[in-house]
Amino acid sequence: MVKVFDKPLLCALSIMATASLYASLPAFAGAPVSDAAKKSMNFNPEGQLVEQMKDGASFIETMNKEIERLNDYSLLFSTKSFKKNSSITDAGKLYFKKPKMMRVEETGEYNNGSVAVITKEGTARAKGGGLAGLVVLTLKPSDKMLDAANGDKMEDSDFASLVRILKERIKSGHASRVSEKPVTGMGVPEAAYVLELFKPSEPKVCLKRVWVHPTSYLPVRWDDYDYKDPCMSTWKDVKTNVGLSDELFKL
């Protein structure tokens, strides 16, 4: 492990990041969403999206049960974060294998070319794109250098971690509702269940909206309205239980 870097090199290597997905914010407050963001693929915190919805607690448990069946998987991800006058897209490929091995290869405008893994031993290894890729760093999985553009942690970007945080939100006092049937919508490739999290005191304002595949119960799109910079994540080309090799999670 390299222990000493000059400042310019350290800055270059700090471009490590991973997929999007989900950081727990203490305030749990809805962030302002710009008009431009609302027009983008129906990204709008106003709820409820579907007229016929029911309590979503048991649905979240079903998601958790189905995800626990997965030994490994790979997927393509994309997260678009909406800032005040601009947006940034974080995209790439993610691999996961139990118990907690992960690999993220960045291909989007944010940190293009960087690669990071969480090894079988529980440590993280990472390298940047371009010249920064000549040096491989050994880090803790929680290191901020591995954060995605929206602040999500690499170690929290797998499906099980995402559902765990949903359950934690319910325990903290948030409410949930889910559509009684799969529905179609802009930004999703096929009909999916719509799951929403909200404060009981503000039922017309969604904190998170998740589109869930009707048979695999895996999320296909995830809208975060309670981030400082609201963001929208999507997953596609998901391949499950394919027998990924441990070698893939070495760097």
TORVEX-563816 format. One line per 2 residues: number of its first residue (from 1); for each residue x, y, z of C-alpha. Coordinates in nm, 4 decimals. Example, Ala and Ser with C-alpha at 12.3 -4.5 7.8 and 13.67 -1.06 7.14 Angstrom:
<sites>
1> 1.2300:-0.4500:0.7800 | 1.3670:-0.1060:0.7140
</sites>
This chain:
<sites>
1> 0.0000:0.0000:0.0000 | 0.1342:0.3446:-0.0919
3> 0.1382:0.5669:0.2163 | 0.2697:0.9017:0.0896
5> 0.1563:1.1073:-0.2113 | 0.2285:1.4610:-0.3277
7> -0.0793:1.6838:-0.3300 | -0.1382:1.6943:-0.7105
9> -0.1276:1.3157:-0.7365 | -0.3602:1.2725:-0.4408
11> -0.6089:1.5109:-0.6010 | -0.5927:1.3171:-0.9278
13> -0.6524:0.9892:-0.7505 | -0.9482:1.1289:-0.5573
15> -1.1712:1.0871:-0.8618 | -1.2721:0.7427:-0.7417
17> -1.6469:0.6978:-0.7181 | -1.9200:0.4378:-0.7525
19> -2.2807:0.3902:-0.8474 | -2.5418:0.5670:-0.7231
21> -2.7312:0.4689:-0.4913 | -2.8209:0.5746:-0.1621
23> -2.6868:0.7796:0.1308 | -2.8876:0.8247:0.4524
25> -2.9381:1.1958:0.5291 | -3.0015:1.3001:0.8909
27> -3.2636:1.5649:0.8098 | -3.4701:1.3479:0.5713
29> -3.6048:1.6699:0.4214 | -3.7336:1.7119:0.0688
31> -3.4985:1.9219:-0.1443 | -3.6199:2.1808:-0.3980
33> -3.6566:2.0278:-0.7446 | -3.6036:2.2564:-1.0431
35> -3.8572:2.2838:-1.3262 | -3.5972:2.1395:-1.5642
37> -3.5606:1.8343:-1.3425 | -3.9369:1.7866:-1.3195
39> -3.9597:1.7781:-1.6977 | -3.6877:1.5144:-1.7187
41> -3.8505:1.1697:-1.7266 | -4.1318:1.2786:-1.4895
43> -3.8892:1.3478:-1.2045 | -4.1363:1.5084:-0.9666
45> -4.1743:1.4741:-0.5863 | -4.5478:1.5358:-0.5943
47> -4.7419:1.2276:-0.4865 | -4.9127:1.0022:-0.4944
49> -4.8244:0.9005:-0.8461 | -5.0817:0.6200:-0.8767
51> -5.4420:0.6481:-0.7614 | -5.4749:0.2945:-0.6228
53> -5.1988:0.2413:-0.3650 | -5.1694:0.0487:-0.0370
55> -4.9257:0.0375:0.2569 | -4.5838:-0.0667:0.1300
57> -4.4251:-0.2288:0.4385 | -4.4974:-0.5883:0.3365
59> -4.3915:-0.5120:-0.0218 | -4.0509:-0.3953:0.1043
61> -4.0186:-0.7221:0.2949 | -4.0914:-0.9103:-0.0278
63> -3.8183:-0.7124:-0.2035 | -3.5776:-0.8020:0.0759
65> -3.6686:-1.1727:0.0565 | -3.6136:-1.1903:-0.3202
67> -3.2831:-1.0042:-0.3016 | -3.1583:-1.2445:-0.0359
69> -3.1936:-1.5226:-0.2959 | -2.9223:-1.3631:-0.5107
71> -2.5704:-1.4965:-0.4716 | -2.4235:-1.2626:-0.7324
73> -2.5233:-1.0242:-1.0079 | -2.4008:-0.7677:-1.2577
75> -2.5763:-0.4628:-1.4005 | -2.5416:-0.1320:-1.5799
77> -2.6240:0.1739:-1.3704 | -2.6777:0.5436:-1.4322
79> -2.7395:0.8215:-1.1792 | -2.8299:1.1740:-1.2848
81> -2.7929:1.4377:-1.0121 | -2.9829:1.7648:-1.0608
83> -2.8000:2.0723:-0.9370 | -2.9365:2.4276:-0.9411
85> -2.8396:2.5129:-1.2984 | -2.6871:2.1900:-1.4260
87> -2.6742:1.8135:-1.3870 | -2.4066:1.5437:-1.3750
89> -2.4332:1.1784:-1.4753 | -2.2512:0.8957:-1.2996
91> -2.2647:0.5688:-1.4963 | -2.0916:0.2359:-1.5309
93> -2.1035:-0.1338:-1.4512 | -2.1457:-0.2899:-1.1081
95> -2.0706:-0.6475:-1.0009 | -2.1737:-0.7989:-0.6655
97> -2.1060:-1.1322:-0.4978 | -2.1874:-1.2501:-0.1475
99> -2.0958:-1.1912:0.1227 | -2.0025:-0.8329:0.0229
101> -1.7668:-0.8331:-0.2724 | -1.8207:-0.5501:-0.5204
103> -1.6638:-0.4075:-0.8331 | -1.7540:-0.0772:-1.0018
105> -1.6216:0.0317:-1.3401 | -1.7012:0.3975:-1.4179
107> -1.7871:0.4852:-1.7786 | -1.9901:0.8063:-1.7372
109> -1.8912:1.1715:-1.7379 | -1.8071:1.1468:-1.3674
111> -1.4732:0.9697:-1.3075 | -1.4636:0.7971:-1.6452
113> -1.2177:0.5088:-1.6415 | -1.1890:0.4621:-1.2655
115> -1.2269:0.1160:-1.1107 | -1.2893:0.0171:-0.7493
117> -1.3419:-0.3161:-0.5762 | -1.4326:-0.4392:-0.2307
119> -1.2389:-0.7612:-0.1812 | -1.3271:-1.0873:-0.0126
121> -1.1156:-0.9726:0.2822 | -1.3288:-0.6602:0.3254
123> -1.0776:-0.4004:0.2062 | -1.1236:-0.1667:-0.0905
125> -0.8839:-0.1244:-0.3830 | -0.9185:0.1585:-0.6302
127> -0.7504:0.3315:-0.9223 | -0.8403:0.6304:-1.1338
129> -0.8690:0.6633:-1.5081 | -0.5807:0.7711:-1.7295
131> -0.2443:0.8317:-1.5624 | -0.4048:0.8026:-1.2187
133> -0.4576:0.4343:-1.2973 | -0.0853:0.3707:-1.2573
135> -0.1288:0.3716:-0.8789 | -0.3720:0.1424:-0.6961
137> -0.4871:0.2564:-0.3538 | -0.5924:0.0394:-0.0615
139> -0.8775:0.2008:0.1313 | -1.1544:0.1348:0.3786
141> -1.4865:0.0553:0.2016 | -1.6365:0.3639:0.3682
143> -1.3664:0.6011:0.2373 | -1.5065:0.9197:0.0825
145> -1.2781:0.8726:-0.2186 | -1.5164:0.5938:-0.3217
147> -1.8276:0.8126:-0.3051 | -2.0391:0.8652:-0.6163
149> -2.1196:1.2101:-0.7534 | -2.4342:1.2322:-0.5399
151> -2.2558:1.1258:-0.2202 | -2.3651:0.7612:-0.2212
153> -2.1281:0.5135:-0.0603 | -1.9881:0.2291:-0.2672
155> -2.0497:-0.0166:0.0159 | -2.4186:0.0863:0.0235
157> -2.4835:0.0592:-0.3508 | -2.5854:-0.3075:-0.3641
159> -2.9534:-0.4041:-0.3703 | -2.9597:-0.5474:-0.0170
161> -2.8190:-0.2248:0.1278 | -3.0749:-0.0164:-0.0586
163> -3.3662:-0.2174:0.0789 | -3.2123:-0.2117:0.4268
165> -3.2151:0.1668:0.4211 | -3.5807:0.1659:0.3126
167> -3.6593:-0.0479:0.6167 | -3.4607:0.1870:0.8407
169> -3.6616:0.4807:0.7101 | -3.9857:0.3021:0.8005
171> -3.8523:0.2370:1.1511 | -3.7596:0.6057:1.1818
173> -4.1243:0.7054:1.1304 | -4.1638:0.7406:0.7563
175> -4.4607:0.5873:0.5774 | -4.4695:0.3913:0.2527
177> -4.7238:0.3104:-0.0154 | -4.7096:0.0916:-0.3255
179> -4.9293:0.0600:-0.6320 | -5.1685:-0.2342:-0.6220
181> -5.0646:-0.3320:-0.9749 | -4.7642:-0.2689:-1.2017
183> -4.8037:0.0481:-1.4086 | -4.6250:0.1976:-1.7059
185> -4.4476:0.5317:-1.6976 | -4.1906:0.7489:-1.8674
187> -3.8370:0.6444:-1.7822 | -3.9073:0.2750:-1.7172
189> -3.8807:0.0077:-1.9893 | -4.1891:-0.1899:-1.8839
191> -4.4703:-0.1934:-1.6330 | -4.3467:-0.1878:-1.2725
193> -4.4750:-0.1402:-0.9198 | -4.4402:0.2140:-0.7834
195> -4.3198:0.2405:-0.4225 | -4.3172:0.5788:-0.2448
197> -4.1739:0.6928:0.0889 | -4.3126:1.0028:0.2578
199> -4.3693:1.1699:0.5915 | -4.7142:1.0939:0.7386
201> -4.7516:1.4686:0.7997 | -4.6797:1.5452:0.4300
203> -4.8408:1.2662:0.2231 | -4.8372:1.4736:-0.0961
205> -4.4563:1.5088:-0.0961 | -4.2461:1.2025:-0.1816
207> -3.9030:1.1608:-0.0290 | -3.8231:0.8656:-0.2526
209> -4.0011:0.6927:-0.5391 | -3.8888:0.3471:-0.6540
211> -4.0021:0.1581:-0.9642 | -3.9805:-0.2174:-0.8922
213> -3.9761:-0.5027:-1.1446 | -4.2997:-0.7067:-1.1163
215> -4.1358:-1.0524:-1.1043 | -3.7778:-1.0082:-0.9746
217> -3.8768:-0.7356:-0.7244 | -3.5512:-0.5557:-0.8023
219> -3.5535:-0.1763:-0.8417 | -3.5284:-0.0532:-1.2001
221> -3.5453:0.3174:-1.1195 | -3.4957:0.5097:-0.7957
223> -3.5786:0.8804:-0.7482 | -3.4234:1.0533:-0.4459
225> -3.5949:1.3836:-0.3661 | -3.4488:1.4138:-0.0140
227> -3.0883:1.4729:-0.1240 | -2.9186:1.8129:-0.1313
229> -2.9009:1.7575:-0.5069 | -3.2032:1.5416:-0.6028
231> -3.1062:1.2477:-0.8229 | -3.2487:0.9702:-1.0372
233> -3.0869:0.6255:-1.0647 | -3.1657:0.3511:-1.3141
235> -3.0467:-0.0089:-1.3525 | -3.0611:-0.2269:-1.6638
237> -2.9135:-0.5418:-1.8158 | -2.9313:-0.7086:-1.4731
239> -2.7901:-1.0624:-1.4742 | -2.8341:-1.2679:-1.1570
241> -2.6695:-1.5819:-1.0152 | -2.4264:-1.6146:-1.3058
243> -2.1393:-1.7569:-1.0991 | -1.9016:-1.4600:-1.0860
245> -1.5411:-1.5511:-1.0046 | -1.3664:-1.4162:-0.6928
247> -1.0863:-1.3014:-0.9260 | -1.3155:-1.0295:-1.0566
249> -1.3027:-0.8610:-0.7165 | -0.9262:-0.8231:-0.7064
251> -0.7314:-0.5189:-0.8254
</sites>
